[in-house]
Amino acid sequence: MRWDGQGVGVDDGALPGLQRIGFVRSVRTPQFEGITFHEVLCKSALNKVPNARPNVAGRPAPTMLPFKFTVNGYRGCSHACRYCFARPTHEYLDLDCGTDFDSQVVVKTNVVDVLRRELSRPSWHRETVALGTNTDPYQRAEGRYALMPGIISALADSGTPFSILTKGTLLRRDLPLITEAARRVDVSVAVSLAVGDPVLHGDLEPGTPTPQARLALIAAIRDAGLDCHVMVAPVLPHLTDSVEHLDGLLAGIAAAGATSVTVFGLHLRGSTRGWFMDWLARSHPELVPKYRELYRRGAYLPQDYRKMLQDRAAPLVARHGLCRDRRSFRAAEVPPPPAPMLQPTLF
């Protein structure tokens, strides 16, 4: 029987790193070929985002994030985006940031129960909770484990506002639940869509829904009566930063009914840099010297490039009526926060 190896008592060869985060069992099914799910029992569900990041002088500077807490039901992501900033978080589990991150997905099977317990504490002040800040809550694993309905209900029942960021069209399943939650608490929904070219998309984000499918998701969110922000990020130098690409993508986003966008460029932090550069060398070797020059001083694009991108994108965003959120281009200057899942206290 294909399920014989799924018992808790079976030695499945799980790596030692999984044992320290409440490992229960590893599961492989024909419906998710090439993916292994590692089920764990988490000790906590709410993750507090660091208040500050060091600036160039080593002194603390505000992150300017609109939330202080996150919930992540999964670790690792079958979207397999070559540039994903969360890739290094898998190394804490003695898994690699490349193929393992794409195919070895950790699932917090008890996250809803733990979350409800934490939200019921007198010390909880109902601060905004962000979903989808590390790995996508609507990746393929959600189709099997269905953690999000319970997470959404727990937050809404406790009077806690929340936001969702996703590339996953599976969010459609929960639109009635999200719409109902929005009647009780503040809810914001955002879709990530940075690549309009279908060929580049297939190479760069092989496990994600197509650009057209995500445009349809934006339309469905709007049809449900919700605002929909779009993260046009990351913009990739010399691949998706041309006026033609940005204009076409923003036109499609506007036609789908999106209410606002944020645009910012690619950052390459930690071991994500090597994984992405290996992909670049295979798919676009002519760009390797240009990327080495752009990122020679660190993980983030130089100020002059960021200003160029801002100056290029701003009039296009205005032309398509997507600049209702005045924070959109200020956010382009703020690097994303450190990946909180690097901290072992998250489980």
C-alpha positions in Angstrom: 0.0 0.0 0.0 1.3 3.4 -0.9 0.4 4.8 2.6 2.3 2.1 4.5 5.3 4.4 4.9 3.3 7.3 6.4 2.9 6.1 10.0 4.4 8.1 12.8 6.5 5.2 13.9 8.1 4.7 10.5 11.7 5.7 10.0 11.4 8.0 7.0 14.9 9.4 7.1 13.8 12.9 8.2 16.8 15.2 8.7 17.8 16.1 12.3 16.9 19.8 11.8 13.2 18.8 11.6 13.3 17.0 14.9 13.8 20.2 16.9 10.6 21.8 15.7 8.0 19.3 16.7 8.4 16.9 13.8 5.6 14.3 13.5 5.9 12.6 10.1 6.8 13.0 6.4 4.1 12.5 3.8 4.4 11.9 0.1 1.4 11.5 -2.2 0.9 10.9 -5.9 -1.2 14.1 -6.2 1.9 16.1 -5.2 4.6 14.4 -7.2 8.1 15.6 -6.2 6.9 17.3 -3.0 7.4 16.0 0.5 5.3 17.4 3.4 6.9 17.4 6.8 4.1 17.7 9.4 5.1 19.4 12.6 3.4 20.5 15.8 4.2 24.2 16.4 4.6 25.7 19.9 3.5 29.2 18.7 1.6 30.6 15.8 2.0 34.4 16.2 5.4 35.6 15.1 6.5 39.1 16.3 8.3 41.0 13.6 11.6 42.7 14.7 11.0 46.4 15.5 14.1 47.7 13.8 16.8 46.8 11.3 20.4 48.1 11.5 21.1 51.0 9.2 24.5 51.7 7.5 26.0 53.0 10.7 24.9 50.0 12.7 22.2 52.0 14.6 18.6 50.8 14.6 16.2 52.2 12.0 12.5 51.6 11.7 11.3 49.0 9.3 8.2 51.1 8.4 6.1 47.9 8.2 2.3 48.3 8.8 2.2 45.1 11.0 4.0 43.7 14.0 2.8 40.1 13.8 2.7 37.4 11.2 1.3 33.9 10.9 2.9 31.3 8.6 1.3 27.9 8.3 4.0 26.6 5.9 7.8 26.7 5.6 9.3 26.2 2.2 7.2 26.8 -0.9 6.3 24.8 -4.1 6.0 28.1 -6.1 9.8 27.7 -6.6 10.4 31.3 -7.4 14.1 31.6 -8.2 14.4 34.9 -6.3 12.5 34.1 -3.1 14.0 36.0 -0.2 12.8 33.3 2.3 15.0 30.6 0.9 17.7 30.8 3.6 15.2 30.0 6.3 15.3 26.3 5.2 19.0 26.1 6.3 18.0 26.2 9.9 16.3 22.8 9.3 19.5 21.4 7.7 17.8 21.6 4.4 19.2 23.5 1.4 17.8 26.8 0.1 17.4 25.5 -3.4 15.6 22.3 -4.4 14.8 21.5 -0.8 13.0 24.8 -0.3 10.9 24.1 -3.4 10.1 20.5 -2.6 10.4 19.9 1.2 7.5 21.8 2.7 7.0 22.0 6.5 3.4 22.1 7.6 2.3 23.3 11.0 -0.7 21.0 11.3 -1.9 22.4 14.6 -1.4 26.1 13.8 -5.1 27.0 14.0 -5.5 25.6 17.5 -2.4 27.3 18.7 -3.4 30.5 17.1 -6.8 30.5 18.8 -5.2 29.9 22.1 -2.8 32.8 21.6 -5.5 35.2 20.4 -7.6 34.5 23.5 -4.9 35.7 25.9 -5.7 38.9 27.8 -2.3 40.2 26.7 -3.3 40.1 23.0 -4.2 43.6 21.8 -5.6 42.7 18.4 -2.8 44.2 16.4 -2.8 43.6 12.6 -1.5 40.2 11.6 0.0 39.6 8.2 -0.4 36.4 6.3 2.0 35.6 3.4 5.0 37.5 4.4 7.4 34.6 4.3 6.0 31.7 2.2 2.8 31.8 0.3 -0.3 30.8 2.4 -2.0 29.6 -0.8 0.7 27.5 -2.3 -0.2 24.0 -3.4 0.1 22.5 0.0 -2.9 24.5 1.1 -5.1 22.5 -1.2 -4.3 19.4 0.9 -4.1 20.9 4.4 -6.6 23.8 4.3 -5.1 25.8 7.1 -6.2 29.2 5.9 -10.0 28.9 6.6 -9.2 28.2 10.2 -6.6 30.9 10.5 -9.0 33.5 8.9 -11.8 32.4 11.2 -9.6 32.5 14.3 -8.5 36.1 13.5 -12.0 37.4 12.7 -13.6 35.7 15.7 -11.0 37.4 18.0 -11.5 40.8 16.4 -8.0 40.8 14.9 -7.4 42.7 11.7 -5.3 41.0 9.1 -3.8 41.2 5.6 -3.1 38.5 3.0 -0.4 38.5 0.3 -0.4 35.7 -2.2 0.4 34.5 -5.7 -2.0 31.6 -5.3 -5.3 31.4 -7.0 -6.5 29.0 -4.4 -7.5 32.2 -2.5 -10.7 32.1 -4.6 -11.9 29.2 -2.4 -11.9 31.4 0.7 -13.3 34.6 -0.8 -16.7 34.1 0.9 -15.0 33.6 4.2 -12.6 36.6 3.7 -15.6 38.8 2.7 -17.5 37.8 5.8 -14.4 38.5 7.9 -14.1 42.0 6.4 -17.5 42.8 7.8 -16.1 42.3 11.3 -12.5 43.4 11.1 -10.2 45.4 8.8 -9.0 43.1 6.0 -6.6 43.8 3.2 -5.8 41.5 0.3 -2.9 41.8 -2.1 -1.8 39.7 -5.1 1.9 39.5 -6.1 2.4 39.8 -9.9 5.7 41.1 -11.3 6.1 39.2 -14.5 3.8 39.6 -17.5 5.8 37.6 -20.0 4.5 34.0 -20.0 7.8 32.5 -21.1 9.9 34.3 -18.5 7.2 33.5 -15.9 7.5 29.8 -16.6 11.3 29.9 -16.1 11.4 32.3 -13.2 8.3 31.2 -11.2 7.7 27.6 -12.4 5.3 26.6 -9.6 3.1 29.7 -9.6 -0.2 30.3 -11.4 0.2 32.1 -14.7 0.0 35.9 -15.0 -3.4 35.6 -16.6 -4.7 33.4 -13.8 -3.5 36.0 -11.3 -5.2 38.8 -13.2 -8.4 36.7 -13.0 -7.8 36.4 -9.3 -7.6 40.2 -8.9 -10.9 40.5 -10.8 -12.5 37.9 -8.6 -11.4 39.7 -5.4 -12.8 43.0 -6.7 -16.0 41.2 -7.7 -16.3 40.0 -4.1 -16.4 43.7 -3.0 -12.8 43.8 -1.7 -10.0 46.2 -2.5 -7.0 44.5 -4.1 -3.5 45.8 -3.9 -0.9 44.4 -6.2 2.8 43.9 -5.5 4.7 44.5 -8.7 7.7 43.0 -7.1 10.4 42.1 -7.5 11.2 44.0 -10.7 14.3 42.3 -12.2 16.9 44.6 -13.8 17.2 44.1 -17.6 14.4 41.5 -17.6 11.2 43.1 -16.4 12.2 46.8 -15.8 11.6 48.2 -19.3 8.9 50.7 -19.9 7.2 48.3 -22.3 7.0 45.5 -19.8 5.9 47.7 -16.9 3.3 49.5 -19.0 1.8 46.3 -20.3 1.7 44.7 -16.9 0.2 47.7 -15.2 -2.4 48.0 -18.0 -3.5 44.4 -17.3 -3.5 44.9 -13.6 -5.6 48.1 -14.0 -8.0 46.3 -16.4 -8.5 43.6 -13.8 -9.7 46.2 -11.3 -6.8 46.5 -8.9 -7.0 49.5 -6.6 -3.3 50.2 -6.1 0.2 48.9 -6.6 3.6 48.8 -5.1 6.7 48.6 -7.3 10.2 47.8 -6.1 13.3 46.0 -7.4 14.9 42.7 -6.7 17.0 42.1 -3.6 19.3 39.1 -3.2 20.0 38.3 0.4 22.0 35.4 1.8 22.0 32.1 -0.1 19.2 33.3 -2.3 21.8 35.2 -4.2 23.7 32.1 -5.3 20.6 30.2 -6.2 19.3 33.1 -8.3 22.7 33.7 -10.0 23.0 30.1 -10.9 19.6 30.4 -12.7 20.7 33.6 -14.4 23.8 32.0 -15.6 21.8 29.2 -17.2 18.9 31.2 -18.6 20.5 34.7 -19.3 24.3 34.4 -19.1 24.7 37.7 -20.9 23.3 39.4 -17.8 25.6 37.9 -15.2 28.2 40.7 -15.4 25.6 43.4 -15.1 24.0 41.8 -12.1 27.4 41.3 -10.4 28.0 45.0 -10.9 24.6 46.0 -9.6 24.9 43.9 -6.5 28.6 44.3 -5.9 28.0 46.1 -2.6 25.4 43.9 -1.1 21.9 42.5 -1.3 20.1 45.6 -2.4 20.1 47.6 -5.7 22.1 50.8 -5.6 20.2 54.1 -4.9 20.6 55.4 -8.4 18.9 52.3 -9.9 16.1 52.5 -7.4 15.5 56.1 -8.2 15.6 55.3 -11.9 13.0 52.6 -11.4 10.8 54.9 -9.3 11.0 57.7 -11.9 10.2 55.2 -14.7 7.3 53.5 -12.9 5.6 56.5 -11.2 4.1 58.0 -14.4 2.9 54.6 -15.6 1.2 53.9 -12.3 -0.5 57.3 -12.5 -1.5 56.8 -16.1 -3.3 53.5 -15.2 -4.9 55.0 -12.1 -3.2 52.8 -9.6 -1.6 55.3 -7.3 -4.4 55.8 -4.9 -2.2 54.4 -2.1 0.3 57.2 -1.5 2.6 54.9 0.3 3.3 52.9 -2.9 6.5 54.6 -4.0 7.8 55.4 -0.6 7.6 51.7 0.1 9.9 51.2 -3.0 12.7 52.7 -1.0 12.3 50.4 2.0 14.1 47.0 1.8 11.9 44.1 3.0 12.3 43.1 6.6 14.6 40.3 7.8 13.0 36.9 7.3 11.5 36.2 10.8 11.4 32.5 10.2 15.1 32.3 10.7 14.4 32.4 14.4 13.8 29.0 16.1 11.2 30.6 18.4 8.7 30.5 15.5 7.9 26.9 16.2 
